[in-house]
Amino acid sequence: LSKDAEVMLKMGSTTDKREQYRLMRDAMEKRFIRVAKGSLVGGARLGMFTATFFGIQNLLIENRGVHDVFNIVGAGSATAAAFGLILPGSPMWRARNVLVGSALGAGICFPLGWVQLKLAEKANLEIENSKSPSDLQGNQSRVGAAIDRLENSLRK
């Protein structure tokens, strides 16, 4: 029986409204704790996965000296392999998980990494094209230009 059905059976066995409310409150508290615990554990796992991925990616960028798709593929492959290694099971099962994780990590990260780098290149190109000629000549930000205009107006 599910936990909800179990509570309903218990509630039907008593006619006391206080007892029914207590049973319902206890069931709701247990459900809330179960959901909260699952959310915390899932969030911690996602955080560990993300931190591992970006840590390995930044390590590869630093060691190779270039930011390209292969850093993202390597980080995805290594992260998926590491998480496949920590799954429970026999050594053969873990070895299988490492191989499958490595292949899936590389296969998923290659197109995503390529898209990410193309979008970054396009964004950098748009930033360069959007700069006005006065910003490029004076090497001055918009805030600096506003400050200069304010100073000029105060001098008058």
MARVEXSE-818720 format. One record per residue: chain; x, y, z of N, C-alpha, C, O in turn. Coordinates in Angstrom, 1 decimal. Each point is the difference from the previous one (the first is absolute). Example, Ala and Ser with C-alpha at 12.3 -4.5 7.8 and 13.67 -1.06 7.14 Angstrom:
% residues 2
FILUM:chaine:n.u:n.v:n.w:ca.u:ca.v:ca.w:c.u:c.v:c.w:o.u:o.v:o.w
FILUM:A:13.2:-5.7:7.8:-0.9:1.2:0.0:0.9:1.2:0.0:1.0:0.0:0.7;
FILUM:A:-1.4:1.1:-1.4:0.9:1.1:0.0:-0.8:1.1:0.8:0.5:1.1:0.1;
This chain:
% residues 156
FILUM:chaine:n.u:n.v:n.w:ca.u:ca.v:ca.w:c.u:c.v:c.w:o.u:o.v:o.w
FILUM:A:0.8:-1.2:0.0:-0.8:1.2:0.0:0.9:1.2:0.0:1.1:0.1:0.5;
FILUM:A:-1.6:1.0:-1.1:0.7:1.2:0.0:-0.2:0.7:1.4:-0.9:-0.4:0.7;
FILUM:A:1.7:1.3:-0.4:-0.1:0.7:1.3:-1.3:0.8:0.1:-0.5:0.0:1.1;
FILUM:A:0.0:0.6:-2.2:-1.2:0.7:0.1:-1.2:-1.0:0.3:-0.9:0.3:0.8;
FILUM:A:0.9:-1.4:-1.5:-1.1:-1.0:0.2:0.1:-0.5:1.5:-1.0:-0.3:0.6;
FILUM:A:2.2:0.1:-0.1:0.2:-0.5:1.3:-0.6:1.0:1.0:-0.7:-0.3:1.0;
FILUM:A:0.9:1.6:-1.2:-0.6:1.1:0.8:-1.5:0.0:-0.1:-0.7:0.1:1.0;
FILUM:A:0.2:-0.3:-2.2:-1.5:0.0:-0.2:-0.6:-1.2:0.8:-1.1:0.2:0.5;
FILUM:A:1.8:-1.3:-0.6:-0.6:-1.2:0.8:0.0:0.3:1.5:-1.0:-0.3:0.7;
FILUM:A:2.1:0.9:-0.2:0.1:0.3:1.4:-1.1:1.0:0.4:-0.6:-0.1:1.0;
FILUM:A:0.4:1.1:-1.9:-1.0:1.0:0.3:-1.4:-0.5:0.0:-0.9:0.4:0.8;
FILUM:A:0.6:-1.4:-1.7:-1.3:-0.6:0.0:-0.3:-0.9:1.2:-1.1:-0.3:0.3;
FILUM:A:2.2:-0.1:0.4:-0.2:-1.0:1.1:-0.4:0.8:1.3:-0.3:-0.7:1.0;
FILUM:A:0.4:2.0:-1.0:-0.4:0.8:1.2:-1.0:1.0:-0.4:0.0:0.6:-1.1;
FILUM:A:-0.9:-0.3:2.0:-1.0:1.0:-0.2:0.3:1.3:0.7:-0.6:1.0:-0.2;
FILUM:A:1.7:-1.0:1.0:0.4:1.2:0.7:0.7:1.0:-1.0:1.0:-0.4:-0.7;
FILUM:A:-1.6:1.6:0.6:0.5:1.0:-1.0:1.4:0.4:0.4:0.9:0.2:-0.9;
FILUM:A:-0.6:-0.1:2.2:1.4:0.4:0.4:1.0:-1.0:-0.4:1.1:0.4:-0.5;
FILUM:A:-1.4:-1.6:0.6:0.9:-1.1:-0.4:0.2:0.0:-1.5:1.1:-0.2:-0.5;
FILUM:A:-2.2:0.4:-0.3:0.1:0.1:-1.4:0.9:1.2:-0.4:0.8:-0.2:-0.9;
FILUM:A:-1.0:1.4:1.5:0.9:1.1:-0.3:1.4:-0.2:0.3:0.9:0.4:-0.7;
FILUM:A:-0.7:-1.1:1.9:1.4:-0.3:0.4:0.7:-1.0:-1.0:1.1:0.2:-0.4;
FILUM:A:-1.9:-1.2:-0.1:0.5:-0.9:-1.0:0.4:0.7:-1.3:1.0:-0.3:-0.6;
FILUM:A:-1.9:1.2:0.2:0.2:0.7:-1.2:1.2:0.9:0.1:0.8:0.1:-0.9;
FILUM:A:-0.7:0.6:2.0:1.1:0.9:0.2:1.3:-0.7:0.0:1.0:0.4:-0.6;
FILUM:A:-0.9:-1.6:1.3:1.2:-0.8:0.0:0.4:-0.5:-1.4:1.1:0.0:-0.3;
FILUM:A:-2.1:-0.4:-0.4:0.2:-0.4:-1.4:0.6:1.1:-0.8:0.9:-0.2:-0.8;
FILUM:A:-1.5:1.4:0.9:0.5:1.2:-0.8:1.4:0.4:0.5:0.8:0.4:-0.9;
FILUM:A:-0.5:-0.5:2.2:1.3:0.3:0.5:1.1:-1.0:-0.6:1.0:0.4:-0.4;
FILUM:A:-1.4:-1.6:0.4:0.9:-1.1:-0.5:0.3:0.3:-1.5:1.1:-0.2:-0.5;
FILUM:A:-2.2:0.5:-0.3:0.1:0.2:-1.4:0.9:1.3:-0.2:0.9:-0.1:-0.9;
FILUM:A:-1.1:1.1:1.6:0.8:1.2:-0.1:1.5:-0.3:0.3:0.9:0.5:-0.8;
FILUM:A:-0.6:-1.2:1.8:1.4:-0.4:0.3:0.6:-0.8:-1.1:1.1:0.1:-0.3;
FILUM:A:-1.9:-1.1:-0.2:0.5:-0.8:-1.1:0.3:0.8:-1.2:1.0:-0.2:-0.7;
FILUM:A:-1.9:1.1:0.3:0.2:0.8:-1.2:1.2:1.0:0.2:0.8:0.2:-0.8;
FILUM:A:-0.7:0.4:2.0:1.1:0.9:0.3:1.3:-0.7:0.0:1.0:0.5:-0.5;
FILUM:A:-1.0:-1.7:1.1:1.3:-0.8:0.0:0.4:-0.3:-1.4:1.2:0.1:-0.4;
FILUM:A:-2.2:-0.6:-0.4:0.3:-0.3:-1.4:0.6:1.2:-0.8:0.9:-0.1:-0.8;
FILUM:A:-1.5:1.3:1.1:0.4:1.2:-0.7:1.4:0.4:0.4:0.8:0.4:-0.9;
FILUM:A:-0.5:-0.5:2.2:1.4:0.3:0.4:1.0:-0.9:-0.5:1.1:0.4:-0.5;
FILUM:A:-1.4:-1.7:0.5:1.0:-1.0:-0.5:0.1:0.2:-1.5:1.2:0.0:-0.5;
FILUM:A:-2.3:0.2:-0.3:0.1:0.2:-1.4:0.8:1.3:-0.3:0.8:0.0:-1.0;
FILUM:A:-1.0:1.1:1.7:0.7:1.2:-0.2:1.5:-0.1:0.3:0.8:0.5:-0.7;
FILUM:A:-0.5:-1.3:1.8:1.4:-0.2:0.3:0.7:-0.8:-1.1:1.1:0.3:-0.4;
FILUM:A:-1.8:-1.3:-0.2:0.6:-0.8:-1.0:0.2:0.8:-1.3:1.0:-0.1:-0.7;
FILUM:A:-2.0:1.0:0.4:0.1:0.8:-1.2:1.1:1.0:0.2:0.8:0.3:-0.9;
FILUM:A:-0.6:0.3:2.1:1.0:0.9:0.3:1.4:-0.7:-0.1:0.9:0.6:-0.5;
FILUM:A:-0.8:-1.8:1.0:1.3:-0.7:-0.1:0.3:-0.3:-1.5:1.2:0.2:-0.4;
FILUM:A:-2.2:-0.6:-0.3:0.2:-0.3:-1.5:0.5:1.3:-0.7:0.9:-0.1:-0.8;
FILUM:A:-1.6:1.2:1.1:0.3:1.3:-0.7:1.4:0.4:0.4:0.8:0.5:-0.9;
FILUM:A:-0.5:-0.5:2.2:1.3:0.4:0.4:1.2:-0.8:-0.5:1.0:0.5:-0.4;
FILUM:A:-1.3:-1.8:0.3:1.0:-0.9:-0.6:0.2:0.3:-1.5:1.2:0.1:-0.5;
FILUM:A:-2.3:0.1:-0.2:0.1:0.3:-1.5:0.8:1.2:-0.2:0.9:0.1:-0.8;
FILUM:A:-1.3:1.0:1.5:0.7:1.3:-0.3:1.4:0.1:0.6:0.8:0.6:-0.6;
FILUM:A:-0.6:-1.4:1.6:1.4:-0.1:0.5:0.9:-0.6:-1.0:1.1:0.4:-0.2;
FILUM:A:-1.5:-1.6:-0.3:0.8:-0.7:-1.0:0.1:0.9:-1.3:1.1:0.0:-0.6;
FILUM:A:-2.2:0.6:0.2:0.1:0.9:-1.2:1.0:1.1:0.2:0.8:0.3:-0.9;
FILUM:A:-0.8:0.4:2.1:0.9:1.1:0.2:1.5:-0.6:0.1:0.9:0.7:-0.4;
FILUM:A:-0.8:-1.8:1.0:1.4:-0.7:0.1:0.5:-0.2:-1.4:1.2:0.2:-0.3;
FILUM:A:-2.0:-0.8:-0.6:0.4:-0.2:-1.4:0.3:1.3:-0.7:1.0:0.0:-0.8;
FILUM:A:-1.8:1.0:1.0:0.3:1.3:-0.7:1.3:0.5:0.5:0.8:0.5:-0.8;
FILUM:A:-0.5:-0.6:2.1:1.2:0.6:0.6:1.2:-0.8:-0.5:1.0:0.5:-0.4;
FILUM:A:-1.1:-1.8:0.3:1.1:-0.9:-0.4:0.3:0.1:-1.5:1.1:0.0:-0.4;
FILUM:A:-2.2:0.0:-0.4:0.2:0.0:-1.4:0.2:1.4:-0.6:0.6:0.2:-1.0;
FILUM:A:-1.0:0.8:1.7:0.2:1.4:-0.4:-0.9:0.4:-1.1:0.2:1.1:-0.6;
FILUM:A:-1.3:-1.8:0.3:-0.9:0.3:-1.0:-1.4:-0.4:0.4:-0.2:-1.0:0.7;
FILUM:A:-0.8:1.8:-1.0:-1.4:-0.2:0.3:-0.7:-0.5:-1.2:-0.4:0.8:-0.9;
FILUM:A:0.2:-2.1:0.8:-0.7:-0.6:-1.2:-1.0:-1.1:0.4:-0.2:-0.2:1.2;
FILUM:A:-0.4:-0.4:-2.2:-1.0:-1.0:0.2:0.6:-1.2:0.8:-0.7:-0.7:0.7;
FILUM:A:2.0:0.4:-1.0:0.6:-1.2:0.6:0.1:0.1:1.5:0.0:-1.1:0.7;
FILUM:A:0.1:2.3:-0.1:0.0:0.1:1.4:-1.4:-0.4:0.6:0.0:-0.6:1.0;
FILUM:A:-1.0:1.0:-1.7:-1.4:-0.3:0.5:-0.2:-1.5:-0.2:-0.6:-0.6:0.9;
FILUM:A:1.0:0.0:-2.0:-0.2:-1.4:-0.2:0.8:-0.8:1.1:-0.5:-1.0:0.5;
FILUM:A:1.8:1.4:-0.3:0.8:-0.7:1.0:-0.6:0.1:1.4:0.0:-0.9:0.8;
FILUM:A:-0.5:2.1:-0.4:-0.6:0.2:1.3:-1.3:-0.8:0.1:-0.2:-0.6:1.1;
FILUM:A:-0.6:0.6:-2.1:-1.3:-0.8:0.0:0.3:-1.5:0.1:-0.6:-0.7:0.8;
FILUM:A:1.6:0.2:-1.5:0.3:-1.4:0.0:0.6:-0.4:1.3:-0.4:-1.0:0.6;
FILUM:A:1.3:1.8:0.0:0.6:-0.3:1.3:-1.0:0.1:1.1:0.1:-0.9:0.9;
FILUM:A:-1.0:1.8:-0.9:-0.9:0.2:1.0:-1.0:-1.2:0.0:-0.3:-0.6:1.0;
FILUM:A:-0.2:0.3:-2.2:-1.0:-1.2:-0.1:0.7:-1.3:0.4:-0.6:-0.8:0.6;
FILUM:A:1.9:0.7:-0.9:0.7:-1.2:0.3:0.2:-0.1:1.6:-0.1:-1.1:0.6;
FILUM:A:0.4:2.2:0.0:0.2:0.1:1.4:-1.3:-0.4:0.8:0.0:-0.7:0.9;
FILUM:A:-1.1:1.3:-1.4:-1.2:-0.3:0.6:-0.5:-1.4:-0.3:-0.7:-0.6:0.8;
FILUM:A:1.1:0.0:-1.9:-0.3:-1.4:-0.3:0.8:-0.9:0.9:-0.5:-1.1:0.4;
FILUM:A:1.7:1.5:0.1:0.8:-0.7:0.8:-0.5:-0.1:1.4:0.1:-1.0:0.7;
FILUM:A:-0.8:2.0:-0.2:-0.5:0.0:1.4:-1.3:-0.6:0.2:-0.5:-0.1:1.1;
FILUM:A:-0.2:-0.3:-2.2:-1.3:-0.7:0.1:0.2:-1.4:0.6:1.1:-0.6:-0.1;
FILUM:A:-2.0:0.2:0.9:0.1:-1.3:0.7:0.0:-1.2:-1.0:-0.6:0.1:-1.1;
FILUM:A:1.3:-1.2:1.5:0.0:-1.2:-0.9:1.3:-0.6:0.1:1.0:0.4:0.7;
FILUM:A:-0.9:-1.5:-1.5:1.3:-0.8:0.0:1.0:0.8:-0.8:-0.3:0.9:-0.7;
FILUM:A:1.6:-1.3:0.8:1.0:0.6:-0.8:-0.2:0.0:-1.5:0.3:1.0:-0.7;
FILUM:A:-0.9:-2.1:0.2:-0.3:-0.1:-1.4:-1.1:1.0:-0.4:0.1:0.6:-1.0;
FILUM:A:-1.1:-0.5:1.9:-1.1:0.9:-0.3:0.5:1.5:0.0:-0.4:0.8:-0.8;
FILUM:A:1.3:-0.5:1.8:0.6:1.3:0.1:0.8:0.3:-1.3:0.0:1.1:-0.5;
FILUM:A:0.8:-2.0:0.0:0.8:0.1:-1.2:-0.9:0.3:-1.2:0.3:0.9:-0.8;
FILUM:A:-1.4:-1.6:0.8:-1.0:0.2:-1.1:-0.5:1.4:0.1:-0.2:0.7:-1.0;
FILUM:A:-0.2:-0.2:2.2:-0.5:1.3:0.2:1.0:1.1:-0.4:-0.4:1.0:-0.5;
FILUM:A:1.7:-1.3:0.8:1.0:1.0:-0.4:0.1:0.1:-1.5:0.0:1.2:-0.5;
FILUM:A:0.0:-2.3:-0.2:0.1:0.1:-1.4:-1.3:0.6:-0.7:0.2:0.9:-0.9;
FILUM:A:-1.3:-1.3:1.4:-1.3:0.6:-0.5:0.0:1.5:0.3:-0.4:0.8:-0.9;
FILUM:A:0.7:-0.5:2.1:0.0:1.4:0.4:1.0:0.9:-0.8:-0.4:1.1:-0.4;
FILUM:A:1.5:-1.6:0.2:1.0:0.7:-0.8:-0.4:0.2:-1.4:0.1:1.1:-0.6;
FILUM:A:-0.7:-2.1:0.0:-0.5:0.1:-1.4:-1.2:1.0:-0.1:-0.1:0.8:-0.9;
FILUM:A:-0.8:-1.0:1.8:-1.2:0.9:0.0:0.4:1.5:0.4:-0.5:0.9:-0.7;
FILUM:A:1.4:-0.8:1.6:0.5:1.4:0.3:0.6:0.7:-1.1:-0.3:1.1:-0.3;
FILUM:A:1.1:-1.8:-0.5:0.7:0.5:-1.1:-1.0:0.3:-1.1:0.0:1.0:-0.7;
FILUM:A:-0.9:-2.0:0.4:-1.0:0.2:-1.0:-1.0:1.1:0.2:-0.4:0.7:-0.9;
FILUM:A:0.0:-0.4:2.2:-0.9:1.0:0.3:0.7:1.4:0.0:-0.6:1.0:-0.4;
FILUM:A:1.8:-1.0:0.9:0.7:1.3:0.2:0.6:0.6:-1.3:0.2:1.2:-0.1;
FILUM:A:0.1:-2.1:-0.9:0.5:0.6:-1.2:-0.9:1.0:-0.7:0.4:1.1:-0.3;
FILUM:A:-1.6:-1.5:0.0:-0.9:1.0:-0.7:-0.3:1.1:0.9:-0.1:1.2:-0.4;
FILUM:A:-0.1:-1.4:1.7:-0.3:1.1:0.9:1.2:0.9:0.2:-0.2:1.3:0.0;
FILUM:A:1.4:-1.8:0.0:1.2:0.8:0.1:0.2:0.8:-1.3:0.4:1.2:0.0;
FILUM:A:-0.7:-1.8:-1.1:0.1:0.7:-1.3:-1.0:1.2:-0.1:0.4:1.1:-0.4;
FILUM:A:-1.6:-1.3:0.8:-1.0:1.0:0.1:0.4:1.1:0.9:-0.2:1.2:-0.3;
FILUM:A:0.7:-1.5:1.5:0.4:0.9:1.0:1.1:0.9:-0.6:-0.1:1.3:0.2;
FILUM:A:1.1:-1.8:-0.8:1.1:0.8:-0.5:-0.5:0.8:-1.2:0.5:1.2:-0.1;
FILUM:A:-1.3:-1.7:-0.7:-0.5:0.9:-1.1:-0.9:1.1:0.5:0.1:1.2:-0.5;
FILUM:A:-0.9:-1.4:1.5:-0.7:1.1:0.6:0.9:1.0:0.7:-0.3:1.2:-0.1;
FILUM:A:1.3:-1.6:0.7:1.0:0.9:0.7:0.7:0.8:-1.1:0.2:1.2:0.2;
FILUM:A:0.2:-1.8:-1.3:0.6:0.7:-1.1:-0.9:1.1:-0.6:0.4:1.1:-0.2;
FILUM:A:-1.7:-1.5:0.0:-0.9:1.0:-0.5:-0.3:1.1:1.0:-0.1:1.2:-0.4;
FILUM:A:0.0:-1.5:1.7:-0.2:1.1:1.0:1.2:0.9:0.0:-0.2:1.2:0.1;
FILUM:A:1.4:-1.7:-0.2:1.2:0.8:0.0:0.1:0.9:-1.2:0.4:1.2:0.1;
FILUM:A:-0.8:-1.7:-1.2:-0.1:0.7:-1.3:-1.0:1.2:0.1:0.2:1.1:-0.4;
FILUM:A:-1.4:-1.4:1.0:-1.0:1.0:0.2:0.4:1.1:1.0:-0.3:1.1:-0.2;
FILUM:A:1.1:-1.5:1.2:0.5:1.0:1.0:1.0:0.9:-0.8:-0.1:1.2:0.2;
FILUM:A:0.9:-1.8:-1.0:1.0:0.9:-0.7:-0.7:0.9:-1.0:0.4:1.2:-0.1;
FILUM:A:-1.4:-1.7:-0.6:-0.7:0.8:-0.9:-0.9:1.1:0.6:-0.3:1.0:-0.6;
FILUM:A:-0.1:-1.2:1.9:-0.9:1.0:0.6:0.8:1.1:0.7:-0.6:1.0:0.4;
FILUM:A:1.9:-1.1:-0.3:0.8:1.1:0.6:0.0:1.2:-1.0:0.2:-0.1:-1.2;
FILUM:A:-0.4:1.3:1.8:0.0:1.2:-0.9:1.5:0.4:-0.2:0.8:-0.4:0.7;
FILUM:A:-0.6:1.2:-1.8:1.4:0.4:-0.3:0.6:0.8:1.1:1.2:0.0:0.2;
FILUM:A:-2.0:0.8:0.5:0.6:0.9:1.1:0.5:-0.9:1.1:0.9:0.3:0.7;
FILUM:A:-1.6:-1.4:-0.4:0.4:-0.9:1.0:1.3:-0.7:-0.4:0.9:-0.2:0.9;
FILUM:A:-0.7:-0.1:-2.1:1.2:-0.7:-0.5:1.2:1.0:0.0:1.1:-0.4:0.3;
FILUM:A:-1.4:1.7:-0.6:1.1:1.0:-0.1:0.5:0.4:1.4:1.2:-0.1:0.3;
FILUM:A:-2.1:0.4:0.6:0.4:0.5:1.3:0.1:-1.1:1.0:0.5:0.2:1.1;
FILUM:A:-0.8:-1.5:-1.5:0.0:-1.1:0.9:-0.7:0.3:1.3:0.5:-0.3:1.1;
FILUM:A:-1.7:0.8:-1.3:-0.8:0.5:1.2:-1.3:-0.7:0.0:-0.7:-0.3:-1.0;
FILUM:A:0.3:-0.1:2.2:-1.3:-0.7:0.2:-1.2:1.0:0.0:0.3:1.3:0.0;
FILUM:A:-1.5:-1.7:0.0:-1.1:0.8:0.0:-0.1:0.8:1.3:-0.4:1.2:0.0;
FILUM:A:0.8:-1.8:1.1:0.0:0.6:1.3:1.0:1.2:0.0:-0.2:1.1:0.5;
FILUM:A:1.4:-1.4:-1.1:1.0:1.0:-0.1:-0.4:1.2:-0.8:0.2:1.2:0.3;
FILUM:A:-0.9:-1.5:-1.4:-0.6:1.1:-0.9:-1.0:0.8:0.8:0.0:1.2:-0.2;
FILUM:A:-0.9:-1.8:1.0:-1.0:0.7:0.7:0.7:0.9:1.1:-0.5:1.1:0.2;
FILUM:A:1.5:-1.6:0.4:0.7:0.8:1.0:0.7:1.2:-0.6:-0.1:1.1:0.5;
FILUM:A:0.7:-1.3:-1.7:0.6:1.1:-0.7:-1.1:1.1:-0.4:0.3:1.2:0.2;
FILUM:A:-1.4:-1.7:-0.7:-1.1:1.0:-0.3:-0.5:0.8:1.2:-0.2:1.2:0.0;
FILUM:A:0.1:-1.9:1.2:-0.4:0.6:1.2:1.0:1.0:0.5:-0.3:1.1:0.4;
FILUM:A:1.6:-1.4:-0.5:1.1:0.9:0.3:0.0:1.2:-0.9:0.1:1.2:0.5;
FILUM:A:-0.3:-1.4:-1.7:-0.1:1.2:-1.0:-1.2:0.9:0.3:0.1:1.2:-0.1;
FILUM:A:-1.2:-1.8:0.5:-1.2:0.8:0.3:0.2:0.8:1.3:-0.5:1.1:0.1;
FILUM:A:1.2:-1.7:0.8:0.3:0.7:1.3:1.0:1.1:-0.1:-0.1:1.0:0.7;
FILUM:A:1.0:-1.1:-1.7:1.0:1.1:-0.2:-0.6:1.2:-0.6:0.5:1.1:0.2;
FILUM:A:-1.6:-1.2:-0.9:-0.6:1.1:-0.8:-0.7:0.9:1.0:-0.6:1.0:-0.5;
